[in-house]
């Protein structure tokens, strides 16, 4: 369900695990002070822009949260930051390792395509597309050094045999 107020949006951020209540409360207070808005403001777009500018969330994460989605931001030990264009068999994500903060490019096959990923043709396609993903240019629009595009590691799920 799409959040209609900033308070509801804040609840989704905390439920998603992308930020703690304290982090979001601090930025919410800053936003309300600068905007001189009411506590239950409905200007979620402006609030999202503020959160992205303050490096709490990415634009992709904000978009998903605005759709009411609070699950699916983590894959194993990786926080998903952005999704790249994909084909029918694979998803490509920019992610941050939550243990060491390094960036990685994740290539993910949907569960229904795992069977196809085992045959030779799909494996060749997988490796061709995975190789192409290594050439993606990641621009840093953030002041956070952890988001700097310095040599993100390619990570592929699952590995074709």
PAZAPA-4460 file (N, C-alpha, C; in steps of 0.05 Angstrom, whole numbers, plus 32768, in hexadecimal, padded with zeros to 4 digits):
% residues 161
    n_x    n_y    n_z   ca_x   ca_y   ca_z    c_x    c_y    c_z   seq   type   mol
   8011   7FE9   8000   8000   8000   8000   8012   8019   8000     1      X     A
   800D   802B   7FEE   801D   8043   7FEB   8019   8055   8004     2      X     A
   8030   805F   800E   802E   8071   8025   8022   808C   801C     3      X     A
   8010   8097   802D   8004   80B0   8026   800F   80C7   8036     4      X     A
   801E   80C1   804C   8029   80D6   805C   8047   80D0   8061     5      X     A
   8055   80E4   8069   8072   80E0   806F   8075   80CD   8086     6      X     A
   8063   80CE   809A   8065   80BB   80B1   8062   809F   80A8     7      X     A
   8050   8099   8096   804D   807E   808B   8065   8076   807B     8      X     A
   8070   8089   806C   8088   8084   805C   80A0   807D   806E     9      X     A
   80A2   808C   8085   80B8   8087   8098   80B5   806A   80A4    10      X     A
   809C   8062   80A9   8097   8047   80B3   80A2   8032   809F    11      X     A
   809D   8036   8086   80A6   8024   8071   80C5   8023   8070    12      X     A
   80D2   803A   8073   80EF   803A   8073   80FA   8029   808A    13      X     A
   80EF   802D   80A1   80F8   801E   80B9   80F2   8000   80B5    14      X     A
   80DA   7FFA   80AC   80D3   7FDD   80A8   80E5   7FD0   8093    15      X     A
   80EE   7FE0   8080   80FF   7FD5   806A   811B   7FCD   8075    16      X     A
   8124   7FDA   808A   813E   7FD5   8095   8154   7FE6   8088    17      X     A
   814B   7FF9   8076   815E   800A   8069   816A   8020   807B    18      X     A
   815C   8026   8091   8165   803A   80A4   8158   8035   80BF    19      X     A
   8164   803F   80D4   8159   803C   80EE   8144   8052   80F3    20      X     A
   8134   804F   8107   8120   8063   810F   812E   807D   8116    21      X     A
   8145   807C   8123   8153   8094   812B   815E   80A3   8113    22      X     A
   8169   8095   8100   8173   80A2   80E7   815C   80B0   80D9    23      X     A
   8146   80A3   80D6   8130   80AE   80C7   8123   80C5   80D6    24      X     A
   8121   80C2   80F1   8115   80D8   8101   8125   80F1   80FF    25      X     A
   8140   80EE   8101   8152   8106   80FF   814E   8114   80E4    26      X     A
   814E   8105   80CE   814A   8112   80B4   812E   811D   80B0    27      X     A
   811A   810F   80BB   80FF   8119   80B9   80FD   8134   80C7    28      X     A
   8109   8136   80DF   8108   8150   80ED   8116   8166   80DD    29      X     A
   812D   815F   80D1   813B   8173   80C0   812A   817B   80A9    30      X     A
   811D   8168   809C   810C   816D   8085   80F5   8180   808D    31      X     A
   80E8   8179   80A3   80D1   8189   80AC   80DA   81A6   80B4    32      X     A
   80F2   81A8   80BF   80FC   81C2   80C7   8101   81D3   80AE    33      X     A
   810F   81C7   809A   8115   81D6   8082   80FD   81DC   8071    34      X     A
   80E9   81CB   8072   80D1   81CE   8062   80BB   81DC   8072    35      X     A
   80BE   81DE   808C   80AA   81E9   809D   808F   81DC   8097    36      X     A
   8091   81C1   8095   8078   81B2   808F   806C   81A6   80A8    37      X     A
   8054   819C   80A5   8047   818F   80BB   8051   8172   80BE    38      X     A
   804C   8166   80D5   8056   814B   80DA   804B   8137   80C7    39      X     A
   8033   8139   80BF   8026   8126   80AD   8026   8130   8090    40      X     A
   803B   813D   8087   803D   8147   806C   8039   8130   8058    41      X     A
   802E   8137   8042   802A   8123   802D   803D   8127   8016    42      X     A
   8051   8139   8019   8064   813E   8004   807B   812A   8004    43      X     A
   8074   8111   7FFE   8087   80FB   8000   809C   80FE   7FEB    44      X     A
   8096   8108   7FD3   80AA   810C   7FBE   80C0   811E   7FC8    45      X     A
   80B9   8134   7FD5   80CD   8147   7FDF   80DD   813A   7FF5    46      X     A
   80D0   812A   8006   80DE   811C   801C   80F1   8108   8010    47      X     A
   80EA   80FA   7FFB   80FC   80E7   7FEE   8114   80F5   7FE3    48      X     A
   8110   810B   7FD6   8126   811A   7FCB   8139   8123   7FE2    49      X     A
   812E   812B   7FF8   813E   8132   8010   814E   811A   801A    50      X     A
   8142   8103   801C   814F   80EB   8026   8166   80E2   8014    51      X     A
   8161   80E4   7FFA   8176   80DD   7FE6   818D   80F1   7FE8    52      X     A
   8187   810A   7FEA   819C   811F   7FEC   81AC   811C   8005    53      X     A
   81A0   8111   801A   81AF   810D   8033   81BA   80F0   8036    54      X     A
   81BA   80E2   8020   81C7   80C7   801E   81BB   80B2   8031    55      X     A
   81A1   80B5   8037   8195   80A0   8047   818A   808A   8035    56      X     A
   817E   8092   801F   8173   807E   800C   817C   8086   7FEF    57      X     A
   8179   8073   7FDD   817D   8078   7FC1   8163   807E   7FB4    58      X     A
   8164   808A   7F9C   814B   8090   7F8D   813B   8077   7F88    59      X     A
   8149   8061   7F81   813B   8047   7F7C   812D   803D   7F95    60      X     A
   813B   803E   7FAC   812F   8035   7FC5   8116   8047   7FCC    61      X     A
   8118   8061   7FC8   8102   8073   7FCD   80EA   806B   7FBB    62      X     A
   80F0   8066   7FA2   80DA   805F   7F8F   80CC   8046   7F98    63      X     A
   80DA   8032   7FA1   80CE   8019   7FAA   80BD   801E   7FC3    64      X     A
   80C8   802D   7FD6   80BA   8034   7FEF   80A1   8044   7FE9    65      X     A
   80A2   8056   7FD5   808A   8066   7FCE   8074   8054   7FC2    66      X     A
   807C   803D   7FB7   8069   802A   7FAD   805D   8019   7FC3    67      X     A
   8067   801D   7FDC   805E   800E   7FF3   806D   7FF4   7FF8    68      X     A
   8083   7FF0   7FE9   8094   7FD8   7FEC   80AA   7FDD   8000    69      X     A
   80AB   7FCC   8015   80C0   7FCF   8029   80D1   7FB6   802B    70      X     A
   80CC   7FA2   801B   80DC   7F89   801B   80EC   7F88   8001    71      X     A
   8102   7F78   8001   8111   7F74   7FE9   8128   7F87   7FE5    72      X     A
   8131   7F95   7FFA   8147   7FA7   7FF8   8162   7F99   7FFF    73      X     A
   8161   7F80   8008   8179   7F72   8010   817A   7F57   8002    74      X     A
   8192   7F4F   7FFA   8196   7F35   7FEE   81B0   7F2A   7FFC    75      X     A
   81AC   7F15   800B   81C2   7F0B   801C   81CF   7F22   802C    76      X     A
   81E9   7F27   8028   81F6   7F3C   8037   81F8   7F56   8027    77      X     A
   81E6   7F5A   8015   81E7   7F72   8004   81CD   7F83   8006    78      X     A
   81D1   7F9D   8008   81BA   7FB0   8007   81B8   7FB9   7FEA    79      X     A
   81A1   7FB5   7FDE   819D   7FBE   7FC3   8199   7FDC   7FC2    80      X     A
   81A9   7FE9   7FB0   81A8   8006   7FAE   819A   800F   7F95    81      X     A
   819C   8000   7F7F   8191   8008   7F65   818D   7FF0   7F54    82      X     A
   817B   7FF1   7F41   8176   7FDB   7F2E   817C   7FE6   7F13    83      X     A
   818C   7FD6   7F03   8193   7FDE   7EE8   817F   7FD1   7ED5    84      X     A
   817D   7FDB   7EBD   816C   7FCD   7EA9   8174   7FB0   7EA7    85      X     A
   8160   7F9F   7EA2   8164   7F82   7EA2   8156   7F75   7E8B    86      X     A
   815D   7F5B   7E87   814E   7F4C   7E73   813B   7F39   7E81    87      X     A
   812E   7F27   7E72   811A   7F16   7E7E   8125   7F02   7E92    88      X     A
   813E   7EFB   7E91   8149   7EE6   7EA2   8159   7EF1   7EBA    89      X     A
   8163   7F09   7EB9   8175   7F12   7ECD   816E   7F2E   7ED7    90      X     A
   8174   7F33   7EF1   8172   7F4E   7EFC   818D   7F58   7F04    91      X     A
   8192   7F71   7F01   81AD   7F7D   7F07   81A9   7F93   7F1B    92      X     A
   81B9   7F91   7F30   81B7   7FA5   7F46   81D2   7FB0   7F4E    93      X     A
   81D2   7FC9   7F57   81E8   7FD4   7F64   81E2   7FD0   7F82    94      X     A
   81F5   7FC5   7F91   81F1   7FBE   7FAD   8209   7FC5   7FBD    95      X     A
   8204   7FC8   7FD7   821A   7FCD   7FEA   821C   7FB5   7FFD    96      X     A
   8234   7FAA   8001   8238   7F95   8014   8234   7FA1   8030    97      X     A
   8222   7F96   8040   821C   7FA2   8059   8232   7F9C   806E    98      X     A
   8244   7F8A   8068   825A   7F84   807A   8271   7F98   8077    99      X     A
   8279   7F9C   805E   8291   7FAD   8059   828B   7FC7   804A   100      X     A
   8273   7FCB   8042   826B   7FE4   8035   8273   7FE7   8018   101      X     A
   8280   7FD2   800C   8288   7FD4   7FF0   8271   7FD0   7FDD   102      X     A
   8273   7FDC   7FC6   825E   7FD9   7FB2   8262   7FC0   7FA2   103      X     A
   824C   7FB6   7F98   824D   7F9E   7F87   8237   7FA0   7F72   104      X     A
   823B   7F94   7F5B   8226   7F90   7F47   821B   7F74   7F4A   105      X     A
   8202   7F71   7F4F   81F6   7F57   7F53   81E6   7F50   7F3A   106      X     A
   81EA   7F37   7F30   81DA   7F2D   7F1B   81C9   7F17   7F27   107      X     A
   81AE   7F1A   7F25   819C   7F08   7F32   818A   7EFB   7F1E   108      X     A
   8187   7EE0   7F20   8173   7ED2   7F0F   815A   7ECD   7F1F   109      X     A
   8143   7ED3   7F14   812A   7ECD   7F23   8127   7EAF   7F27   110      X     A
   8118   7EA7   7F3C   8115   7E8B   7F43   810A   7E7B   7F2C   111      X     A
   80F7   7E86   7F1C   80EC   7E77   7F06   80FF   7E72   7EEF   112      X     A
   8115   7E82   7EEE   8128   7E7E   7ED8   8140   7E6E   7EE1   113      X     A
   8141   7E65   7EFA   8158   7E55   7F03   815C   7E3C   7EF4   114      X     A
   8145   7E2F   7EEC   8147   7E16   7EDC   8154   7E1C   7EC1   115      X     A
   814B   7E32   7EB4   8156   7E39   7E9B   8173   7E41   7E9D   116      X     A
   817B   7E4C   7EB4   8197   7E55   7EB7   81AA   7E3E   7EB8   117      X     A
   81A0   7E26   7EBB   81B1   7E0E   7EBC   81B8   7E04   7EA0   118      X     A
   81A8   7E0A   7E8C   81AF   7E00   7E72   81C5   7E12   7E65   119      X     A
   81D3   7E07   7E52   81EB   7E14   7E47   81E4   7E2F   7E3A   120      X     A
   81CE   7E31   7E2B   81C8   7E49   7E1D   81C3   7E60   7E31   121      X     A
   81B4   7E5A   7E46   81AE   7E6F   7E5A   81C8   7E76   7E69   122      X     A
   81D9   7E62   7E6E   81F2   7E68   7E7C   8203   7E7B   7E6B   123      X     A
   8205   7E75   7E51   8214   7E87   7E3F   8209   7EA3   7E40   124      X     A
   81EE   7EA5   7E3E   81E1   7EBF   7E3F   81E7   7ECC   7E5A   125      X     A
   81E5   7EBD   7E70   81EB   7EC7   7E8A   8207   7ED4   7E8B   126      X     A
   821B   7EC5   7E82   8236   7ECF   7E84   823B   7EE6   7E71   127      X     A
   822E   7EE6   7E59   8230   7EFD   7E47   8225   7F16   7E54   128      X     A
   820D   7F14   7E60   8200   7F2B   7E6C   820F   7F33   7E85   129      X     A
   8219   7F20   7E95   8228   7F26   7EAD   8242   7F35   7EA5   130      X     A
   824E   7F2D   7E8F   8267   7F3B   7E86   8260   7F57   7E7E   131      X     A
   8249   7F5B   7E71   8241   7F76   7E69   823C   7F87   7E81   132      X     A
   8232   7F7B   7E97   822C   7F8B   7EAF   8245   7F95   7EBB   133      X     A
   825C   7F89   7EB6   8275   7F92   7EC1   827D   7FAD   7EB4   134      X     A
   8272   7FB3   7E9D   8278   7FCC   7E8F   8265   7FE3   7E96   135      X     A
   8252   7FDE   7EA8   823F   7FF3   7EAF   824E   800A   7EBD   136      X     A
   8246   8022   7EB7   8252   803A   7EC4   8240   8042   7EDB   137      X     A
   824C   8043   7EF2   823C   804B   7F0A   8246   8067   7F11   138      X     A
   8233   807B   7F10   823A   8096   7F17   8234   809B   7F34   139      X     A
   8245   80A9   7F42   8241   80AF   7F5E   8233   80CA   7F60   140      X     A
   821A   80CA   7F68   820B   80E3   7F6C   8208   80E8   7F8A   141      X     A
   821A   80DD   7F9A   8218   80DE   7FB7   8232   80E8   7FC3   142      X     A
   8230   80F5   7FDA   8248   80FD   7FE8   8252   80E7   7FFA   143      X     A
   8243   80D1   7FFC   824B   80BB   800D   8262   80AB   7FFF   144      X     A
   827A   80AA   800B   8290   809B   7FFE   828A   807E   7FFB   145      X     A
   8278   8073   800C   8272   8056   8009   8262   8051   7FF0   146      X     A
   8256   8066   7FE4   8247   8063   7FCB   8258   8069   7FB3   147      X     A
   8271   8070   7FB7   8283   8076   7FA1   8285   805E   7F8E   148      X     A
   8286   8062   7F74   8286   804B   7F61   82A1   803E   7F5E   149      X     A
   82B3   8041   7F71   82CE   8036   7F6E   82CD   8017   7F6D   150      X     A
   82CF   800D   7F55   82D2   7FF1   7F4F   82BF   7FDE   7F5E   151      X     A
   82A4   7FE0   7F58   8292   7FCE   7F65   8298   7FB1   7F5B   152      X     A
   8295   7F9E   7F6D   829A   7F82   7F67   8281   7F76   7F59   153      X     A
   8286   7F66   7F44   826F   7F58   7F39   8268   7F3F   7F49   154      X     A
   824F   7F3C   7F50   8246   7F24   7F5F   822E   7F19   7F4F   155      X     A
   822E   7EFF   7F4B   8219   7EF2   7F3B   820B   7EDD   7F4B   156      X     A
   81F1   7EDD   7F4B   81E0   7EC9   7F58   81CE   7EBD   7F43   157      X     A
   81CA   7EA3   7F3F   81DB   7E8E   7F48   81F1   7E89   7F34   158      X     A
   8203   7E78   7F3A   8219   7E71   7F27   820F   7E59   7F16   159      X     A
   8212   7E5C   7EFC   820B   7E46   7EEA   8221   7E31   7EEC   160      X     A
   8218   7E18   7EEB   822B   7E01   7EEC   8233   7DF9   7ED0   161      X     A
***
